[in-house]
């Protein structure tokens, strides 16, 4: 069997020179049309566009960025710490929707809460000449992000913040959200409330723990360190920390878990012991889950506006590109306590 009988003939990829010849213009004129130069008259621009469509020509984005000496490349970088976390998936969607609406592409990277990976991806994004980067710092003293900010590349931090450095940021009022959750548990009669926190060098964990303590003090209840455990935002740590709390004598009657993946781990530990929610132990998680209402019982949560955080961050970054010298903007969005049947 001859190869030409099984392999379909493909049309050669058109080049910029092919377009110029077809339109009977110079290569420079085609390049100006691709880069939206105002030096090309409408009739010629229309002629070049028709030639590009006829030949199936696709401009090379990388080559275009390399040719540009300044200005906007229409490419944003987004680094998230855990691609498996539904919160960051929703945040990424918010960023992408705004970017796409303004004809920007988004390069998505996953740091895995690892400083070396974060540094690697920042270098990759810089080498790709992104216009700016959106990310949650791995810690409040993230030297890699501080170095990035000092480089002059526009940066917007989301969800988490840094203790130093001037940058645009979008956060959620974590302290208020945690206060409302624990205040609700106390009003239901709970006094031994277990807390599973994340890493304390992350602003979200610190602020949520402060909200927990605020509520206890508001009701004149002692903050008991034995009912507080520190996880790492992962499901396995939520399971392990819950096991430790349930071994206490007496164990907590309620559990407040400071992110969604750790909440899943906590539920695993509770179900393994065949404890009934909320009869044996009440549970509130920080962050909603797509399937939270399908759980038995449905899970009470502090819902964060993740999509809106992503949208706001992208809008701030685009605004920064338009006005590099503008005042720094800090946005704090409100969470919402969503009451279901787990407490």
C-alpha positions in Angstrom: 0.0 0.0 0.0 1.4 3.4 -0.9 1.7 6.0 1.8 -0.1 8.6 -0.2 -3.2 6.4 -0.1 -3.4 6.4 3.7 -1.9 9.8 4.7 -4.2 12.7 3.7 -2.6 15.6 1.9 -2.2 18.6 4.2 -2.1 22.2 3.1 1.2 23.9 3.8 1.2 26.4 6.6 1.0 29.9 5.2 3.7 32.4 6.1 3.7 36.1 6.5 5.4 36.4 3.1 2.7 34.3 1.5 0.1 36.7 2.8 2.1 39.7 1.5 2.3 38.1 -2.0 -1.3 37.2 -2.1 -2.4 40.7 -1.0 0.2 42.4 -3.3 1.7 44.4 -0.4 5.0 44.4 1.5 5.9 42.1 4.4 6.1 45.3 6.6 2.5 46.2 5.7 1.3 42.7 6.8 3.3 43.0 10.0 1.7 46.5 10.7 -1.8 45.0 10.2 -1.1 42.1 12.6 0.1 44.6 15.2 -2.8 46.9 14.7 -0.7 49.8 13.5 -2.6 53.0 12.6 -0.3 53.6 9.6 -2.3 51.2 7.4 -5.3 52.6 5.5 -8.6 50.7 6.0 -8.7 49.4 2.4 -5.3 47.8 2.6 -6.0 46.5 6.1 -9.2 44.8 4.7 -7.2 43.3 1.8 -4.6 41.8 4.2 -7.3 40.3 6.5 -9.0 38.7 3.5 -5.6 37.2 2.4 -5.0 35.9 5.9 -8.4 34.2 6.0 -8.0 32.8 2.4 -4.6 31.3 3.2 -5.5 30.2 6.8 -2.6 32.3 8.2 -2.2 32.4 12.0 0.1 35.0 13.5 2.8 33.6 15.8 2.0 35.0 19.3 5.6 34.3 20.6 7.2 36.1 17.6 4.8 39.0 18.0 5.8 39.4 21.6 9.5 39.2 20.7 9.1 41.9 18.1 7.3 44.3 20.4 9.7 46.7 22.2 7.0 47.8 24.7 3.3 48.0 25.3 0.8 45.2 26.1 1.4 41.6 25.0 -2.1 40.5 25.9 -0.9 37.6 28.1 -1.4 37.3 31.9 0.2 34.8 34.3 -1.8 33.1 37.1 -0.1 30.9 39.7 -2.4 29.0 42.1 -1.1 26.9 45.1 -3.4 23.8 44.5 -5.1 23.1 41.3 -7.3 20.4 43.0 -8.8 22.9 45.4 -12.3 24.0 44.1 -11.8 27.5 45.5 -8.8 28.1 43.3 -10.5 26.5 40.3 -13.4 29.0 40.7 -10.9 31.9 41.2 -9.1 30.9 38.0 -12.4 30.9 36.1 -13.0 34.5 37.2 -9.6 35.6 36.1 -10.0 33.8 32.7 -13.4 35.2 32.0 -12.3 38.8 32.5 -9.0 38.2 30.5 -10.9 36.6 27.6 -13.4 39.5 27.5 -10.5 41.9 27.0 -8.7 39.6 24.4 -6.0 38.5 26.9 -4.8 34.9 27.2 -4.0 33.4 30.6 -1.0 31.1 31.4 -2.0 28.9 34.5 0.6 27.4 36.8 0.3 25.3 39.9 2.9 25.9 42.7 1.8 23.0 45.0 2.6 25.4 48.0 6.2 24.9 47.0 8.6 27.9 47.0 10.9 26.3 44.4 8.0 25.6 42.0 6.6 29.1 42.6 10.0 30.6 41.7 10.3 28.3 38.7 6.9 29.3 37.3 7.6 33.0 37.9 10.8 32.7 35.9 8.8 30.9 33.1 6.1 33.6 33.0 8.7 36.4 32.9 10.5 34.6 30.0 7.2 34.5 28.2 6.9 38.3 28.6 3.5 38.2 30.4 2.1 41.6 31.1 1.5 40.8 34.8 1.0 38.1 37.3 -1.9 37.2 39.7 -1.0 34.8 42.6 -1.6 34.0 46.3 1.8 34.2 48.1 2.8 31.0 49.7 3.5 32.8 53.0 3.2 36.3 54.4 7.0 36.8 54.0 7.2 35.2 50.5 10.7 36.5 49.3 10.1 35.2 45.8 7.0 37.3 45.4 8.6 40.3 47.0 11.5 40.1 44.6 9.0 39.8 41.7 7.2 43.0 42.9 10.6 44.9 43.1 11.3 43.9 39.5 8.5 46.2 38.4 6.3 43.6 36.7 2.6 44.3 37.7 1.5 41.9 40.4 -1.9 41.4 42.1 -2.0 39.1 45.1 -5.3 37.2 45.7 -6.7 35.4 48.8 -3.5 35.8 50.7 -1.4 38.9 51.5 2.2 39.9 52.3 3.3 41.7 55.4 5.5 44.1 53.3 5.4 45.4 49.8 3.1 47.7 47.9 0.9 45.8 45.5 -2.8 45.6 44.4 -4.6 42.8 46.3 -8.0 41.1 46.6 -8.9 39.3 49.7 -11.9 38.0 51.6 -12.7 39.1 55.1 -11.5 35.9 56.7 -11.7 37.1 60.3 -15.3 38.1 60.0 -16.2 34.9 58.2 -14.6 32.8 61.0 -16.2 34.9 63.7 -19.7 34.3 62.3 -19.2 30.6 62.1 -17.9 30.1 65.6 -20.5 32.6 67.0 -23.2 30.4 65.4 -21.8 27.3 67.0 -21.7 28.9 70.4 -25.3 30.2 70.1 -26.3 26.6 69.4 -24.8 25.7 72.8 -21.3 24.4 71.9 -18.5 25.2 74.3 -15.8 22.7 73.2 -15.1 23.8 69.6 -12.3 22.2 67.8 -10.3 24.2 65.3 -8.3 22.8 62.4 -6.2 25.6 61.0 -3.9 25.8 58.0 -0.2 26.9 58.1 0.1 29.9 60.4 2.6 31.7 58.1 -0.3 32.2 55.7 -2.5 35.3 56.2 -5.8 33.4 55.7 -5.0 30.9 58.4 -3.9 33.6 60.9 -7.0 35.8 60.2 -9.4 32.9 60.5 -7.9 31.8 63.8 -8.2 35.3 65.1 -11.9 35.2 64.1 -12.3 32.0 66.1 -10.7 33.6 69.1 -12.8 36.8 68.7 -16.0 34.7 68.9 -14.8 32.8 72.0 -13.9 36.0 73.8 -17.1 37.7 72.7 -19.0 35.0 74.6 -16.4 35.1 77.5 -15.3 31.5 76.7 -11.6 30.5 77.2 -9.6 29.7 74.1 -8.3 26.1 74.9 -5.1 25.3 73.0 -5.8 21.5 73.2 -8.7 21.9 70.9 -6.6 23.7 68.2 -4.6 21.8 65.5 -2.6 23.0 62.6 -3.0 21.4 59.2 -1.4 22.1 55.8 -4.6 22.8 53.7 -4.5 19.2 52.4 -7.2 16.5 52.8 -4.8 14.1 54.7 -4.0 16.7 57.3 -7.7 17.4 58.0 -8.2 13.7 58.5 -5.2 13.3 60.8 -5.9 16.4 62.9 -9.6 15.4 63.4 -8.4 12.0 64.6 -6.3 13.7 67.2 -9.1 15.9 68.4 -11.6 13.0 68.6 -9.1 11.2 70.9 -9.3 13.9 73.5 -11.2 13.4 76.7 -13.6 15.0 76.5 -13.6 15.5 72.7 -15.0 18.6 71.0 -18.7 18.8 70.4 -18.2 20.9 67.2 -15.5 21.3 64.6 -14.5 24.3 62.6 -12.2 23.5 59.7 -10.4 26.3 57.9 -10.4 25.2 54.3 -12.5 22.9 52.1 -10.0 20.0 51.4 -9.2 19.7 55.1 -13.0 19.6 55.7 -13.2 16.6 53.4 -10.5 14.9 55.5 -12.3 15.8 58.7 -15.5 14.2 57.4 -13.6 11.0 56.5 -12.3 10.7 60.1 -15.8 11.4 61.6 -17.4 8.8 59.3 -14.8 6.2 60.1 -15.8 6.4 63.8 -19.4 6.1 62.8 -20.2 9.4 64.5 -23.5 11.1 63.6 -23.4 14.7 62.3 -24.6 16.9 64.0 -25.9 14.7 66.8 -22.4 13.5 68.0 -20.4 16.4 66.5 -21.3 19.5 64.5 -19.2 20.6 61.6 -18.6 23.9 59.7 -16.1 24.3 56.9 -14.5 27.4 55.5 -15.0 27.4 51.7 -18.0 25.8 50.0 -17.8 22.6 48.0 -19.6 21.8 44.7 -21.2 18.7 46.3 -21.7 20.2 49.9 -25.5 20.1 49.5 -25.4 16.5 48.4 -23.7 15.3 51.6 -25.6 13.6 54.3 -26.3 15.9 56.1 -25.6 18.9 53.8 -22.6 20.8 55.0 -22.7 24.3 56.7 -19.9 26.4 55.3 -18.4 29.9 55.2 -18.8 30.5 51.5 -16.1 32.7 49.8 -16.9 34.6 46.6 -14.0 32.8 44.8 -15.2 33.7 41.3 -15.6 37.3 42.2 -12.1 37.4 43.8 -10.7 36.2 40.5 -12.7 38.7 38.4 -11.7 41.6 40.7 -8.0 40.5 40.5 -8.0 40.4 36.7 -9.8 43.8 36.5 -7.2 45.3 38.9 -4.3 43.9 36.8 -5.8 45.3 33.6 -6.3 48.7 35.3 -2.7 48.6 36.5 -1.5 48.0 32.9 -3.5 51.0 31.7 -2.2 53.2 34.6 1.1 51.9 35.9 1.5 54.9 38.3 -2.0 54.7 39.8 -2.6 54.3 43.5 -2.4 50.8 45.0 -5.9 49.2 45.5 -6.8 46.8 48.3 -10.2 45.1 48.0 -11.8 43.0 50.7 -14.8 41.0 49.7 -17.4 39.6 52.2 -17.9 35.9 52.8 -21.3 34.4 53.7 -22.3 31.8 56.4 -24.4 29.3 54.5 -26.5 27.3 57.1 -27.3 23.7 56.2 -27.8 20.7 58.5 -24.3 19.8 59.8 -24.6 21.9 62.9 
